[in-house]
Amino acid sequence: MSASKTLRKLEVVSPVPADIDIANSVEPFHISEIAKELNLSPKHYDLYGKYKAKVLLPVLDELEGSGDGYYVVVGGITPTPLGEGKSTTTVGLCQALGAFLDKKVATCLRQPSQGPTFGIKGGAAGGGYSQVIPMDEFNLHLTGDIHAITAANNLLAAAIDTRIFHESTQSDKALLNRLCPLNKEGKRSFSDIMFRRLKRLGISKTKPEELTPQEVKKFARLDIDPASITWRRVMDVNDRFLRKITIGQGPEEKGMVRETGFDISVASEIMAVLALTTSLADMRERLGKMVIGNSKAGDPVTADDLGVGGALTVLMKDAINPTLMQTLEGTPVLVHAGPFANIAHGNSSIVADKIALKLVGPGGFVVTEAGFGSDIGTEKFMNIKCRYSGLTPQCAVIVATIRALKMHGGGPEVVAGKPLDRAYTTENVSLVEAGCVNLARHISNTKAYGVNVVVAVNMFATDSEAELNAVRNAALTAGAYDAVVCTHHAHGGKGAVELGIAVQKACENVTQPLKFLYSLDISIKEKIEAIARSYGASGVEYSEQAERQIEMYSRQGFSGLPICMAKTQYSFSHQASEKGAPTGFVLPIRDVRASIGAGFIYPLVGTMSTMPGLPTRPCFYDIDLDTATGKVDAGNDSHGEEEQNSLKRENGNKKRAVEKERVESDYQKYRWQPRHCNIPRMNGKIMLEMLRGKRLVFVGDSLNRNMWESLVCILRNSVEDKSKVFEASGREEFRSESSYSFIFEDYNSSVEFFQSPFLVQEWEMESKNGSKTETLRLDMLERSSDKYKTADVLIFNTGHWWTHEKTLDGRGYYQEGSHVYSQLNVDKAFRKALRTWARWVETKTDPFKTLVFFRGYSVSHFRGGEWDSGGKCDSETKPLMEETYFEEDPPMVKILESTLKRMRTPVFYLNVTRMTNFRRDAHPSVYREQNTTEEERSSSRVQDCSHWCLPGVPDSWNEIVYSHMLFKHKQKELKQQKQQQQRLVHNSMRLH
């Protein structure tokens, strides 16, 4: 193969930037260049802008007789709710084959629904350095196929209810006359589509007037049973409130009321038809055969019976052409169809695969992805898609992760939106080995189809070499052709080169023909039971409803269709909690339904939702348009794995304030953003201008020092001449002294910190025997307060030191005047201390000069220990993403808020409690101090789960301070402008 002009090698950086940042860093090739590399001329495609094109179906006729490339399907092990990276692996493999191994390659992917894109899942363009671009065009609209499906689906829905309405108000003869109106010559005739119904009814007459009264009734009256209608309206938006609706309530509908609902567009049978069709003629037949319900006599009613099959085909005529796009490294991608992987077969279209196989030709590679684990997606790919396409794959890739295998080995539950347990981020080879039973079953099931199996281990930063070797050994023992560790997310195609080589060898050395799991000649139940055995079930149990449906479909002549099992993707069994490779269970079938046009029967093993709902914080919060450039701004780095709370990714281009040994750096990439407004990013130069000639002072415990360090670093980085920023006393160590002050010389400004963990004064009382006892003076602010009372900005905090040791115990520790309380509850003591602080603010500060903040309680995340005796926050690598997660505020928060409400002097309350509750991942944990080898290995290693890494959480606190100061500054400017205008008006009046 000659060198391609569109292939590019990526310059990767670490840590991996947000997906949207990577996508925007690469200028896509004009799609005509990608088409040219596939030997497509302009007559073979229609352009949809600069980066998309519809490849026209006639190209298949032109290439008929030419050889096909190798055919590869990518599936996976049973996934966690976070997903294991099949789409990313599919793209990464193709980039490796094309950009590094010099093979002609094409990727075939499903088109994502915009419902999940705006909802919880986010986009589906891959991730990291293995993506389809432009990702915004890929995820939204594309070339309108889903909109065409929506229009066609809803046309059929309208036809159903319209037909019921008109049949209820007209005689048989009147119906016939309206269905076959008089032409210009005064004669009635059947339209072409009506002959389809006549033929199905066994009526051979060609003119309406030839029909007998019985035949008129039989032809004109569909007599649809409203209770049997399975066809629902659709829209490509997640809208839970349309799952169940009542239609026909208008006065002109004459009481024709019935319950129905909306599904999401990709759940429409028309989507499955599009994915399984092989030609325009085939699509026309499939659309016409779609069954929408039964007549009252129990006969199936089709789209052609309603006379709408032809119109549906017209609406879908352009949608049948797959869309050509490209990867980051310039390899071609065909995007087409996106059927559900539960009630449908979860694979991209046959048409796209066939075109791609011809375009890459012998020796080339077509790689397509199957939804969910291989027990669902790959099984349906083989038994449904390959039956209808006649295509034979040579290799099946199974994507596995250490995380998922640990879960199957008995690891703690993995929940989307919650931090991973330490078990998933530390080495545990035995847990991985135990979980490999799941991988082994996927390998044996997939090998049974006659293909070579290659395992792709999608590597994460926390995976150890021993764990990866354990997976590779288990895969080879289970019969995999090869098992390869991949880093395509971090390195693009380069990270999947070994996978590409393994896939190439597997394709070249396949020795068996394609074998199906079951024959189409056996009964519906026998097919279901064959699939159940592959899951590990010992038997199948059918509900009464399922028995009735199976009997009906068999009677109607549909028993020869393949089976599309609708069950949970999180287990081989019907129970998502059953991990590993369960056996001996009985698979319950609660209902059986059919997509006759698409061509399969789908038993329902569990409850399936066909209309998702929106989460509390949908992904649309993070999508906006840069109106200056026209580019889409997808601020949130969403991988379709977790519901996002109010945290926003940022690049984190500031240097670390404290550099220790922590390697994992995702904690730097999150930024707090309130739901109903946008906090402006900190602009250090503007902040310093607002502080020109002023003092900003932090007073409180080490958490406020944490915040002070953050602000000093941010402001210093905005100053060009760093030599003009220095600590006033020349100290370099900021962990022992009680106060520090950084001077910003060019601005005549200082940013200071005074250590005062209680705000009130720590004291010593001399007892009668001469010994000294430590107390806490609840009636006196700490003695350094005179040094900062004239500051221009004051930021106070207290809290953590009230939660342990003497303070919490309260015996003989609290003092007012000369009185030492023998016992005082800590909450009462805290309230007294805050009242003392409040009186000091109201009497010692100038409200016209000094802006006062109080930063609230910052949450600690100690587990398995308290304060300085344990903790496990080093296992946390992701923020808590469940926005509805709620922990009741500590009592001190309520006491603080009550105190602030009573104050006459305005104090701006920085309530960071809930914000910090989500950030279990952002503490220094074990990385605050350098540790010896013995300390590293110690199970009781002390962790810091209260302070925060920098860059990190305190940056957000400072941004809120900055935002409030900016607001106050602009208020002041507006007031000054107004006063100036008033003076001008006044002076003008005096002149007159």
PEJOCOR-V712415 format. One record per helix or strand. SS is the DSSP state (H for helix, E for strand). FROM is the first residue (numbers start at 1). TO is the last residue. Records with the same first field share a line. If there is no record, write none. Layout:
SS = FROM-TO  FROM-TO
//
This chain:
H = 19-25  31-37  42-44  58-62  86-100  114-118  135-139  145-169  172-179  192-201  208-210  213-220  226-228  240-242  251-253  265-267  269-276  280-289  309-316  350-360  377-389  402-408  422-424  429-447  465-477  488-508  524-535  544-555  619-622  666-669  684-690  702-717  722-724  745-747  785-788  800-802  805-809  826-844  873-875  891-902  913-917  920-922  933-937  953-991
E = 45-47  53-55  70-76  105-109  126-127  130-133  224-224  233-235  245-247  258-260  262-264  291-295  300-302  323-327  332-335  347-347  365-370  395-400  452-458  482-486  539-542  562-563  566-566  586-589  591-595  600-604  623-626  631-634  647-649  670-672  695-700  725-727  739-744  749-755  760-766  772-781  793-796  814-816  819-820  851-855  908-910  925-925  944-944
//
